[in-house]
Amino acid sequence: MAETYWITFCIADSGAEDRRYQALLATVRRATSSIWWTESVNFLMFHSEQDIDQIAGEVAAAFDPSTDLALLSTLNGAQARAIGAFEDPLLFELMPNAVRFHPEPAHAPRAPSPSEPPSPPA
């Protein structure tokens, strides 16, 4: 079933910002069913058949998660993924349904740190 998502993001000034921005836009274009709103520079809203974790994985691959960040959410906020360089834990108090998204290689599962909010179920 199609879902409406929004994403807000910050691409760090660490070199190749435009390439990472264009890669992020291309990721959303691939995910969308052609209904998307892009008038705001760092906020996009779009309709997609893909699930939130699939989109989050593609977003993480489009930018540098060690310096960039994105918050991806369903329109109603029931599901949200914090992708990349989030440092302020206040996000998880303000948006309790947000969980850190960690793209993991299939060969090296990573155990969550006890201080991290839970990751989404597989």
N, C-alpha and C positions, 0 to 999 in steps of 0.2 A: 504494500500500500504506500502511496506517495505521502511524503511528509514535507512540511515547510520548515526550513532551517534558517537561522541567522548565524553569521560569523563576524566577529570583530577581531582585529589583528593589529599587531605592531611589528614592523620589519625594522630591525636595528640598522643603524648606520655603520655597518661593518664591511662594506664592499659588496658590489653586485646587487644593490637593493632593488633596482629596476628589474633585473632578471628574476629575482625571487618573487617580486610583486606580480610580474607577468605569469610566472609559473603558478602562483596561487589563483589568479584569475582563470587560467586555463583549467586548473583542477575543478573549480566551481562550474565552469562551462561544461566540462565532461560529466559532472554529477547531476546537472540540472535537466529538467524536462523542458527547457527553453523558457521557463518562467523565472526570471530573476530580476532583482532591483539593485542597481549599482551606483546611484547618484551620490552616495556618501563615499568618501575616499577610503576609510578604514572600516566600513561596515557594509556587508552584503546580505541580502535576503534571497532565498531561492527555494524552489520546489524540487524534490528529488525522490527517486525510487530506491536509492541506496540507503543502507542503514548508517547510523551515526558513526559507528566505529570504522566502517569502510571509508567514509568521507574523511574522518580524522586521520587515518593512515595516509591517505593521499595528500592531505594538507601538510602533515609532518614531512612527507617526502618532497614537497614543493619548496620548503624554505629551510632555514638552519635552526633546528629546535634548540640549539645551545645558546642562541642569541635572540631569536624571534619568538613571538608568542601569538597564539590565537585562542579564542574562546568560541567554540561551536556549540549551538544549542538548538533544540527543537523550539518552535515558536512559543509553545506553552511553557517551556522551561523544565518539562518533566525529565529530560535527559540533556546533559551537557558534558562536554569534554574540554579540559584545559590542556592545550597542546603547546609544548615548548618551554621557554624560560620563565615560568611563573615563579616568583619569589615571595609574594605577599599572601600569607595564609588567609587574609581577610576575605578573599574571593570565596573561599569554601564556607565561610560563615554566612556571607550574603547570599550565596547560591548553593545551598546544601546538596542539590542534586548533581553538582559539578564534580567530576572525578578527573584525576590526572590521566592523560592518555600517553602511554609509553609504547611506541612501536618496538616490537621485539623480534629479533631474528628467530626463525623456527628452531634453530639448533642450540640456542642459548637462552632458556627461560630465566627470567630475573625475578627473584623473590622481592616483594614489596618491603620497603622500609617501614618499621613500626610507626614512624612519625608522619608518613604520607597518608593522604586520604585514600580510600580504597580505589582500585582500578576497576573498570567495568568487567562484568563476567564474560568469559570467552564464549 
